Every structure is written in C-alpha cells, then in structure tokens.
Amino acid sequence: MLMQTQLCELFTQKTGNGVSRTALCPYLQKLGTNRKKKTWYSSQAATERGQKLREEYWEKIKDIEPEKSVFLD
C-alpha cells in the first residue's frame, strides 16, 4: 500500500497540482476511497453464531502448547 507522501507525489505527477498530506483525504474521498484502517471488530462477532464459533475454536485449541504455536501478523 502506498504511503501518504507517495500518494501526494503521484497526485502531483498525474494532475500537475501539488497537494499536502492533510489535503489528500478529501481527494481520496471524492474518488470513493480513503486511507482509514478498517475496524478490527466484526459485525458478526456479537451474534449468537459468532459467539458459538468462538467457543468451539477455544475448545479445539485449549490443549495446544504455546511453544508449538506460530503467530502471523
């Protein structure tokens, strides 16, 4: 994903108009996009089905030793 400074430079190259990082957001919104991160909270997490799936998951992994786990970011 491009950084804001890179987006500003690309915008200047494509349009011939310079834009600051703070002014970039309205332009991105006009294009139907934004730079905000999506929330980590799922709308399905609070549902009864979501709770049941979470409980089933924790039941499956409760006996796995942490030393044998691999965490990906």
Beta strands, then each sheet from edge to edge (+ up, - down):
end
